[in-house]
Amino acid sequence: MSVCEKLRAYLADEYRHLPESRYISILLLRTTQSEAIFRTEGSGEGCNREFIVDYNGNSICRAVISKRKQIAVERRKGRELLRKFSLLFAANNKETTPENICSMNRNNPCGRCIDCYLYGYAVGSGGAQKSRVISDDAFSLLPFEMITDKKTFNALYDNNTMRDPVTGESSTSINEDEYIVPGAHFLDIEVLKDVTKNEFFYVLGNILRSKRYGAITSRIGSIKNTIISIIGSDTEIFSTLEWVNLTANPLSKAQCEHPQAETEVIKHAQDAITPLLKGVCGNYYLLKEDEVKSLLEEVQEIYSSDESQRKLLKNITSSYPGNEDILT
């Protein structure tokens, strides 16, 4: 029996236009595996940070991974598979050409694929679908100054120097970037609203398969996503910031310097969940550790072959209104 039976009350049987108070919260630990840059502006800008009040009421500056930067990566990862299996469609029933195929940031969503139905879209000429993947900023457990550094870099010519081999002029291309060091831990909660079991698996697959976030991902930005816990509920639970503060408080006494052992971080993050759930005004079910492991193994099994991937994605696509015959 699938572990999803434990969450049955919080998963939709099929897609519906109106909300039904079904929530699945995915509690994540994101750990940098290389240098990483999380910023909202262009080159030369500093990494994102926010001054917040910690568990003890003190002001603290934490590094931030923007919610948009997280979801965009995972969304694109899912779209890769949809494109692979030809499950992205032309906008407004137009001719299927590269220019008309559903794409991000081009104002031509098809309104029929999994990405449109799940992550949402909006177009100026009319039509919209609100995202059913609700995200928060991810906050670092350690203060900003403990997990950041700066690096000066230059752009060399083919002769491996800063001097143009043709003109002999010296290059002025010297810059400095602020970055997050490897081994920094961030906590994050992604909330799925009124999703089906297969849509749930699709989002989990996108999270587990996403490996690079932030700027310059062709060279840096490697991230390890660890799913710490999964909670089904009939309302939203606690916030990411509440979870970060309660997790960081005992860690600040036990291990307040970088690097923090991942096992200790996971232990304290898990310990913080139960007291926070006591403040939830609603029904919920917290998956046990072995149930989370079993669920993730089920997802990994689905993504282990093209055939099972195709079956999952086609089943989801055909479940949306108007798409019943689209795959025949």
Summary of the structure (lengths in Angstrom):
residues: 328
radius of gyration: 22.0
end to end distance: 29.8
largest distance: 71.7
contacts: 983
relative contact order: 0.21
helix: 33%
strand: 25%
